[in-house]
Amino acid sequence: MSDLEAFRAEAREWLEENCPASMRTPMKGETDFCWGGRNFVFQSDDQKLWLERMGAKGWTVPTWPAEYGGGGLSKEEGKVLADEMRRIKARVPLVSFGIWMLGPALLKFGTHEQKLEHLPKIARGEIRWCQGYSEPNAGSDLASLATKAEDKGDHYIVNGQKIWTSYADKADWIFCLIRTDTTVKHEGISFVLFDMQTPGVSTKPIKLISGSSPFCETFFDDVKVLKENLVGEENKGWTIAKYLLTHERSNIGDMGVPTPLSMLAKQKLGDKDGQLPDSMLRHQIAEHEIDAASFMFTLERAKDAAKAGGDQGAFSSVLKGYGTELNKERHELIVKVNGSDAFEWEGQFSNNGEVARSWLRTKGNSIEGGTTEVQLNIIAKRILGLPS
């Protein structure tokens, strides 16, 4: 038995023994996701137990170094673990901006002390993070941000406003871009971390057309930020910001990974033999699932290249752009499959209008993390080499 086969057997046995039965069922909606954090309310004892067991094992972030709370697995072992989790239909134990975005940035740019302080807490789901990037006048042109930091020796005093801060009202800490030099644009930005309970920090939820409020306006009024929470060098935060954005865009692209639409359609519309009478819908679902499978393989190839040390750079715009459109298409088809049931807005039958609300929510996918138009410009210029 090879080392990888031995690991597969070990992972399979551990997962069978430790993954609760209720954590092997499909998630019905956003409330089934475990975000962790100081104030997170677990939906069940099993959800809490699953996070604790995976966190203790380091398998919430299996390929991070064990020193920083990870599993210390190789990329090949990480793939095997993901395969075995899919085999038993195990839910992801933790979803986190700390895992998707901040963690990779800290691993690359953070000091050893910063890694020891923050990464294990991210891995165990003890701290929930939000992202302080966009501002009312700095969206696609992010480097125009105006949130200003005044140097006070061992700390900064930060004043300004962020917008579209996902889950800021539920987050414990924020990773934030601030202006430490007003004389230059890109080279006057720094990357800092601070507690959302710091005096002077306030949030105001923004209600979306889906009826939910995952985004917030975030305000900073004379917020004290210790310089020990400066990541990288002062005025060099733009480099970190760009690196982090590649991870954000890749993870937004992850929304395009296929789901069993064909199974849902058969359950809802299939005849006694499980066939779909609507040939047009049947064609659309088949075409979508082929595209989604192709995208999944592309995503895996990109992840392998990144883990091998390759610079993903502009290719993350390909993943973000295509994954966004694939996710929007998927939810359009889910609406078609559910027919009139898809438009129930409230009630137990529709899980409080999950289909309709999720469909409406996808309309923002082509804006968040950089608009589709911006991604196409990046692809044209940096990958295809087209003239400006």
MINU-877263 format. One record per residue: residue in one letter; x, y, z of N, C-alpha, C, CB in turn. Coordinates in steps of 0.02 Angstrom, whole numbers, plus 50000, padded with zeros to 5 digits. Glycine has a CB too. Example, Ala and Ser with C-alpha at 12.3 -4.5 7.8 and 13.67 -1.06 7.14 Angstrom:
2
a506604971650390506154977550390506604983550390505654977650452/s506424988850354506844994750357506455000250394507044997050286/
END
This chain:
388
m500424994150000500005000050000500445006250000499525000050061/s500315010949954500705017049951500525021550010500595020749884/d500935026650022500795031450076500125034850065501355036650081/l499975036550002499345040049987498745035449998499345042649915/e498825029149980498285024349992498175023150066498435017649957/a498735023050104498685022250176498335028250208499385021350207/f498485034250182498155040150208497415040050192498475046550180/r497235037750131496525037350113496155032750161496455034850040/a496455027050176496125022350222496045025450291496535015850227/e496565029050314496535032350379495995037750380497215035350397/a495975041950327495485047350323494785044550320495625051850263/r494685039350280494025036350273493775033750340494045030650221/e494205030250376494005027450441493845033050490494565023050470/w494265038350491494155043850539493495047450523494745048750537/l493375048750460492765052350441492135048250457492775054050366/e492165041750444491595037550459491435037650533491725030350436/e491955037850575491855037650647491665044450677492485035150680/n491875049850644491815056450675491325061250643492465059550676/c491095059950582490615064450550489905062450570490705064350473/p489555066650607488865065050628488405064050568488575070550673/a487915059750576487455058150521487115064350493486925053050545/s486925069050536486575075050513487025079650473486275078750572/m487685078750479488155082750441488325079450374488805083850481/r487945074250357488015070950292487395071950249488155063350302/t487015077050264486405078650227486505085250190485795079150275/p486155086350134486245092550096486055098650137485825092350031/m486405104150126486225110350159485615113350124486825115350159/k485145115650164484515118250136484565125750121483945116950184/g485025129050153485085136250143485675139050182484445139750163/e485725145650182486305148950213486345147550288486265156350202/t485775146450321485785145250393486135138750411485085145250420/d486225134350362486575127950375487325128650372486345122750326/f487585134350348488305135350346488565137250415488485140750294/c489135134550431489455136250495490005141450483489765129750529/w489895147550509490375152950500490845153650559490005159450489/g490675150750616491105151350674491115158450701491805149150658/g491565159650748491625166350777491365166650848491255171350735/r491495172350880491325173150951490575172850963491595179550977/n490175175250915489465176050926489045171250883489255183150912/f489365166550849488995162050805488535157450845489475157950763/v487915156750822487435152350854487385145950813486725155850862/f487605140350840487595134050804486875131650795488005128650842/q486735128850737486065126350723485905119850759485985125350648/s486425116350779486315109950814486955108050851486115104350764/d486895103350898487485100750933487955097250884487265095850989/d487665093950834488075090550785488505095350744487635086450737/q488225101150726488605106050688489205108450729488155112050669/k489105109650793489635111850838490165106250845489355113750907/l489925100150855490375094450864490805093250802489975088150880/w490505093850743490855092850680491415097950672490375093150620/l491265104250688491785109450684492345108050734491475116350698/e492165106250795492675104950846493125099150827492335103550914/r492835093950801493235088050783493695089550723492775082150766/m493425092850673493835094450614494365099750631493395096850556/g494175104550673494655109650694495225106750734494315114850735/a495075102150779495595098950820496065094750776495285094450874/k495805092050723496195087950677496605092250629495735083250637/g496405098750624496745103250577496465102650507497475101850575/w495885099250499495625097750433495125102950408495305091050433/t495015108250446494645113850417495085117450366494405118750472/v495745117150377496245119950330496795114650323496545126850357/p496645109150289497075103250290497785104250265496765097950250/t497895108950219498575109750191498955115550224498535110850117/w498655118950273499045123950311499545120350356498575128550353/p500095123550373500575120450420500255118950487501185125050429/a500435113250517500165111350582500335116450635500435104450602/e500895119850627501115124950676500595130550681501795127850655/y500225131750627499745137150626499015134650626499855141450566/g498915128650653498235126050660497985121750603497775131550669/g498395120750552498185116750495498325109350504498525119150433/g498165105550452498275098350455498955096150432497765094850414/g499335100750402500005099050379500025093950323500415096550436/l499465093450286499435088450232499755091050168498705086450219/s499985086550127500215088350061499605089950018500645082650029/k499725093049959499155094549916498815088149892499385098749855/e499205082749883498905076449862498465073549917499455071349843/e498705074049979498305071650036497685075850045498715071550100/g497755082350033497175086850037496635084849987497385094050026/k496845082949927496365080649876496015074249898496715079649809/v496415069749926496125063349950495605064650004496675058649977/l495765069150051495285070850104494645073650074495605075850154/a494715078250026494115081149994493705075749959494325086549944/d494055070949927493695065349894493305061249945494205060849857/e493615059850000493295055650051492715059250084493785053550103/m492765065850091492205069650119491625069650070492425076950135/r491775070350005491235070049955490915063149954491515071849886/r491315058049964491065051149961490505050050011491625046249974/i490585052850072490065051850124489595057850128490395050750192/k489665062550079489245068550075489305072850138488505066550065/a489915073050165490035077050225490005084550210490715075250256/r489685088250253489665095550245490345098550260489125098550292/v490485104250229491085108050247490995110350319491205114150198/p491465108950365491365110650435491385118050451491865107150476/l491705121950406491795129150421491865132950356492405130250466/v491475138250348491585143050293491835149450324490915144150251/s492315152650290492655158150325493055162450277493115155350378/f492965169050282493405173650245494125173150270493145180950251/g494185170950333494855169850360495215164250323494825168250434/i494855159050305495135153450269495245155250195494685147250274/w494745158250164494765159550092495245165150073494075161250067/m495285170350115495635176350094496205178350141495155182050088/l496045179750204496565182250249497105177150262496255184350315/g496915170850272497395165650287497965165250237497055159050291/p497805164450172498345164250122498785170450122498055163250053/a498485176350134498875182550136499345182650196498405188650139/l499095180450254499525180250314500085175150305499115178550376/l499935169450276500455164450265501015167050221500145158150233/k500845171550175501355174250129501695180550157501025175750062/f501305184950188501575191450206501625192750282501155196750176/g501285188750322501275190050394501915188150429500705186450425/t502025191150487502595189150530502425182550564502755194650583/h502935179250591502815173050627502335174150685503485170150653/e502415179850719501985181350777501255182450754502235187650813/q501155185750698500485186850672500165180250651500495191650613/k500555175850622500285169350603500075165250664500815165450562/l500505165250715500345161550776499725164350811500935161550824/e499645170950807499085174150841498425172950806499215181650846/h498415173250740497775173350704497595166750669497795178750654/l498075163350640497905157550598497585151750637498525155050564/p497835149850697497505144450733496775146150751497885142850796/k496635152450766495955154450783495505154050721495945161650811/i495785155650663495405154950601495255147550589495795157850541/a495765143350597495685136150584495165132950629496355132650593/r495125135150691494645132250739493965135750737494935132650810/g493895140850696493265144350691493105148650751492705139550682/e493625151050786493525154950846493415162350831494105154150893/i493685164750776493625171850756493345172250685494315175450761/r492845176350677492545177450611492795184150583491755177350615/w493005184150521493305189950490492855192950437493975188250460/c492925199550426492615202850369493155206850332492025207550391/q492985209250273493465212450228493305219750218493475208850160/g493765224150237493665231350229494035234050169493885235050292/y493735233350110494045235650048493655241350016494105229749998/s493075239849986492705244849947492475250749990492105241549915/e492435256549956492175262649987491675265849940492765267650004/p491265270549963490765273649919491055276449854490415279149956/n491675278849856491995281649796492605277549775492195288749809/a492635271349797493205267049779492945259949774493775267549832/g492645258449717492395251649704492855248149656491675251849675/s492705248449592493155245449542493835248649544492845245949472/d493855255249555494495258849563494665258949637494455266149535/l494825253049663494925252149735495485256449763495075244949750/a496005257749723496575261649747496405268949761497135261249697/s495795271049744495575277849760495315278349832495025280049712/l495385273149871495115273149939495385279049980495275266549974/a494945281550024495115287650061495135286650137494625293050045/t494955280650162494995279450234495705280750257494775272150251/k495785285650302496435288350318496685286150387496415295950315/a497335284850391497655283050454498155288450473497995276150448/e498085290950533498555295950559499075292450603498185301550599/d499705293550589500255290150625500325293250695500925290750586/k500275288950746500345291250816500905287450852499675290350853/g501415285750815501985282250846501905274750844502075284550917/d501625271950898501535264650901500855262450876501645262150971/h500445267250853499775265550829499545270650777499275265150887/y499005268950743498675273450696497995275550725498585270050627/i497755281350705497065283350717496725283450649497015290450753/v496225279050641495905277950576495215281250573495855270450562/n495095284850519494445287950506494245286650434494465295550521/g493605285150424493365283950356492765279350355493915281050314/q492605276950295492015272650285492155267250233491415276850264/k491905261350246491905255950197491185254250180492285249650225/i491085251050122490415249050103490435242050072490105254250052/w489845238850070489795231950047490245227350087489975231449972/t490295228750152490705224550196490295218550216490945228650259/s490435212850185490035206850197490055204650270490275201150152/y489465204050300489385201450369489785205450421489595194150371/a489885211850408490255216050456489915216150524490335223150429/d489245215850524488865216150587488925209650626488135217650573/k489185204450595489265198050630490005196250641488925192450590/a490455200050612491165198350615491485200650680491535201550556/d492015197150699492405198850759492995203450743492655192550792/w493325202250687493905206150666493825207950592494565202250677/i494215212950570494205215150501494915215750474493845221850495/f495025213550412495655215150377495485220850330495955208850339/c495885226150334495655232550308496215236250271495395236850364/l496035239550217496495243950181496405251050204496395243350104/i496945254350223496925261250246497445265350209497045261650323/r497335271850204497815276250170498295279250222497455281950131/t498935277450215499445280050260499885285250226499875274350285/d499765286450162500125291750125499635294650075500775289050090/t499475301050081498985304250037499295307349975498605309550076/t499955306949969500285310049911500335305549851500975312349930/v500245298949861500265294249806499645289749810500915289949809/k499495286349755498875282349751498995275249774498605282349680/h499275271149731499375264049748499895263049802499575260249686/e500405267249803500955266249851500845269749918501605268749820/g500225271849931500085275049995499585271150037499835281949984/i499505264650022499005260450054499335255250099498555256950002/s499055254250159499315249150205498755244250223499595252450269/f498965238250244498505232750259498535231450334498695226250218/v497975232450369497965231750442497405227150465497895238650476/l497465224750527496975220450559496755223750624497265213350572/f496095223450639495885225750705495205222850724495845233450706/d495075222950788494475220250818493875224750803494555219350895/m493315221850783492715225650768492395228650830492215221350731/q492615226450890492375229350952492785235350974492375224051007/t493285237250935493685243050951493245249250952494275243950900/p493305253551003492905259651005492975263750940493105264051065/g492405266050915492405270050853492195266150792493075272850842/v492125259450797491905255350740491145254350745492285248450739/s490785255650691490065254450690489865251950622489675260950708/t489295248350619489055245450556488315246850547489185237850555/k488105246850484487405247950466487235243250409487265255350447/p486805238150420486635233250367486315236550307486175227950394/i486445233650247486145235850184485665230350161486685237350130/k485035231950153484545226950133484555226050058483845228950157/l484585219850034484625218249963483935216449936485115212449951/i483885215649869483245213749839483025206849860483295214149764/s483485202749886483305196049910482965196349978483925191649914/g482965202250008482655202950074483145202050131482105198150081/s483745199650116484245198650169484725204550170484635192050157/s485135204750222485615210250231486315207650247485375214950286/p486625204150199487305201550212487845206950209487465196050164/f487685212650178488175217950170488035223650220488165220750098/c488565227450234488505232950281488895239050257488745230850350/e488685244850281489125250650282489515250250347488715257450276/t490145251750345490565251350404490925258050414491085245550398/f490885260650475491145267350489491705267050541490585271950513/f492225271050530492795271450577492855278750601493455269050542/d492775279750665492825286350695493355286250749492145288750723/d493955288750732494525288850779494665281950809494385293850836/v494725277050765494865270150786495615269150796494585265050733/k495795266650854496505265450870496705258550846496625266150946/v497215258350802497465252050775498215251650789497335251550698/l498405246650830499115245850848499525243850786499185240450903/k500125246450783500545244950725500785237750723501145249550725/e500725234150778500895227050776500405223250733500895224150847/n499835226350716499335223350672499395225750600498645224750697/l499955229050584500105230750514500415224550481500595236950510/v500115222350427500375216450390500825219050334499795211950362/g501425216350331501905218750281502155225650299501585218750212/e502435229150250502715235750261502185241150254503285237050213/e502285246750290501855252450282501895254950209502045258050331/n501325256750182501255259250113501365253850060501755264850102/k501425247650080501505242150032500905237450032502155238250047/g500345239950057499745235750063499415233949998499255239050106/w499555237849945499245236449881499465229649854499405241849830/t500095227849866500335221249845499955215749879501095220549859/i499835216549944499455211549982498725211449959499495213050058/a498455217449947497755217949925497645214149859497555225249916/k498105214949812498035211449747498095203949756498575213949698/y498555201749798498645194649810498005191649841499245193349857/l497725195249889497125192849921496535192649873496945197249982/l496495197549828495945197749780495955191649733495995204049738/t496555189149717496575183149675496235177249709497305181349656/h496325176849776495995171449814495245172649820496315170749884/e495055178949830494345180549834493995178749769494235187949851/r494295180749713493985179549648493955172049632494365183249593/s494475168449651494475161249639493915157949679495155158149658/n493805160349742493295157249783492595159249762493405159049855/i492515165449735491875167149706491755162649646491855174749684/g492285161249609492235156549552492025149649574492895156149515/d492205147749635492015141149661491255140049661492295140349731/m490875145549660490145144949658489915141349596489815151749663/g490345141149545490155137949482490255130449483490545140849427/v490505127649538490605120349542489915116949538490975118349608/p489855111449501489205108549487488835105849547489275103149438/t488185106349545487735103249593487265098649553487325108649634/p486965093649584486555088849547485885091649526486455082649589/l485895096149478485265099049452484825093649422485415104449401/s485145088749388484755083449356484355079449408485225078849317/m484655078349466484295074649519483705078749544484775072949577/l483815085149554483275089449577482705089549526483525096549589/a482875090049462482375090249409481975083749407482705091549342/k482325078049414481975071649414481485071049472482485065949417/q481695073549531481265073249590480645077549580481645075349652/k480745083349549480195088149542479745086649482480475095049537/l480065084749426479695084549362479715077849327479975089649317/g480095073049353480175066749318479545062549314480705062849350/d479485058649261478915054149255479055047749296478765052349180/k478645042649286478715036649327479385033149316478155031749312/d479705034549258480365031649244480935036349261480405029649171/g480765042149291481275046949310481525051249252481845043449340/q481165051249196481365055149138481015061949138481195051349073/l481355067049110481065073649106480685074349040481605079149112/p480025075449043479635076148981479825082248940478895076448998/d480055087648974480225093948940480925093248908480205099948989/s480945092148843481585090948809482035097148810481455088848737/m481755103148807482155109248808482495110048876481715115348793/l482115108948930482415109448997482935103949006481865108849051/r482795098048981483275092548986483935094348951482975086148954/h483875097448893484475099648856484855105048895484275102348787/q484495109848924484815115348961485185112749022484295120548982/i484885108049057485205105349117485825101349098484715100849157/a485775097349046486345093349024486925097849003486145088548966/e486765102948964487275107648941487615111149001486965112848894/h487205113249050487475116549109487935111949148486905118949154/e487735105749158488145101149198488795099349163487745094849213/i488795099149097489415098049060489885104049069489275096948984/d489605110149063490005116149073490275116449144489585122449058/a489855114649192490055114949262490605109849277489455113649307/a490555103949248491085098849258491745101249227490875092149227/s491705104249168492305106949136492625112449178492145109749066/f492195116649207492445122049249492775119249312491875126749268/m492485113849340492775110849400493485108349386492335105149424/f493595105349329494255102849311494745108749302494235098549247/t494505114149273494915120149265495105123049333494555125449222/l494615123149378494735125649445495255121449482494075125849485/e495205114849475495695110349506496395111549478495485103049497/r496425112549413497075113949381497385120349407496995114249304/a496965125449416497205131849442497445131149514496655137149437/k497085127249554497285126249623497945122449627496745122349662/d498035117449584498665113749583499245118349564498615107849533/a499125122649516499655127349495499835132049551499435131349433/a499325134449588499445139049643499835135649699498785141849670/k499645129349715499985125749769500705123949750499595119449786/a500825123549685501505121949661501945128249659501475118849591/g501655133849680502045140049682501955144549622502755138349689/g501515142649576501395146749518501005153049535501035142749464/d501115158349498500765164649509500105164349472501195170649486/q499555163849509498895163349477498705169849443498365161349529/g498875175449476498795182049447498135183049411499345183349401/a498185185149348497595187149310497135181249296497805190249244/f497365175049301496935169349286496355168849335497335162849287/s496435171749395495885171749443495285175549414496105174949510/s495415180349369494865183949337494465179449291495125190049298/v494795174549259494445169649218493975165449262494955165049181/l494245163149319493845158949364493265162849392494285156349420/k493395169049412492865173149441492325174549390493145179649469/g492525176649330492045178449279491615172649256492405181249220/y491935166949242491555161249217491145158049273492015156049187/g491435157549333491075154649389490465158649408491535154049449/t490515165249403489955169649416489375168249368490165177049411/e489515168049304488985166849254488695159849261489255167849184/l489115155049278488875148249288488405147749347489465143449297/n488575151349400488145151249460487475154649447488505154749518/k487485160149410486855163549392486425158949349487005170149355/e486735155549301486365150949257486065145249297486825148149202/r486455142749345486215137149386485575139049423486755134949436/h485575145049453484985147149491484395148749446485155153149534/e484525151049385483985151949337483645145149323484245155049270/l484055139949315483775133349301483415130549362484335128549280/i483665131949422483315129649483482625132749486483725131349546/v482575139149468481925142449466481465138949416482015149949447/k481725137349356481325133949306481085127149330481725133149241/v481525123549363481345116849387480795117249439481955113349417/n480815122349482480325122949536479665126049514480615127049593/g479665129049453479045131949428478765137249474478535126549417/s478105137349483477785142449524477995141949597477025141849519/d478195135949619478425135249689479035139649704478595127849703/a479415141249651480025145149661479895152249684480415145249597/f479275154549677479135161549692478785162549759478715164549638/e478735157149798478485158149866479025161749906478295151249900/w478845166949939479325171349973479425169550047479095178549968/e478905166850077478925165050148478575158450158478605170650192/g478705155250215478355149150231478815143150235477825147750179/q478595138150272478985132150285479085127950222478665127950339/f478575127850179478605123750118479215125450076477965124650077/s479365132050070479915134250027480545135950066479695140349988/n480575133950130481145135650172481255143250171481795131950148/n480695146850183480695154150185480915157250119481145156650241/g480675154250064480825157049998481545156249976480645164249998/e481855150749994482565149749981482725150249906482785142950008/v482315147249863482465147249791482445154349763481975142749754/a481915157849778481835164649751482375169349779481145167449768/r482495168949843482985173449873483695172049848482965172849950/s483855165649839484525163849814484605166049742484635156249820/w484065165449702484085167649632484225175149629483425165949597/l483865179049670483975186249671484675188049695483455189649715/r484915184249743485585185649771486125184849718485725180949830/t486045180149671486565179049621486665185049575486395172949579/k486185189549573486245195449529486835199749551485595199549529/g487025199249614487605203149638488275199849625487535204349711/n488265193449603488895189849591489345193249540488755182849569/s489025196549490489405199649437489665206549456488995200049374/i489535208649518489775215049542490305214049596489195219349570/e490155209749645490605208849702491265205749681490275204549756/g491795207649716492455204949701492745207649636492415197549697/g492455212949610492675215749546492165214049493493365212949526/t491885219149460491345218049412491575213749353491085224849386/t491095210649320491255206549262491615210649209490605203449233/e491415216949200491735221249150492475222149166491385228049146/v492625223149231493325223949252493715217449240493365226049327/q493405211749256493745205349245493895204249171493305199549272/l493425206049128493535205249056494105209749031492895206849017/n494145215749060494705220149042495375217249063494605227049073/i495385214349124496005211249149496205205449104495905208849222/i495725201249086495865195449042496125197848975495225191149033/a495805202948947496005205448881496715208248882495515210948858/k496875211848935497525215248938498075210648960497485221248985/r497975206949014498525203249046498595196049022498435203249120/i498055193148995498105186248971498145186048894497515182148996/l497695189648862497675189548789498155194548758496975190948765/g498395199348798498875204148772498585209048722499435200648740/l497935210348727497615215048682497815222248701496855214248683/p497805226848653497985233848669497465237148714498065237848606/s497685242048753497225245648797496705249448757497605250448843/
END
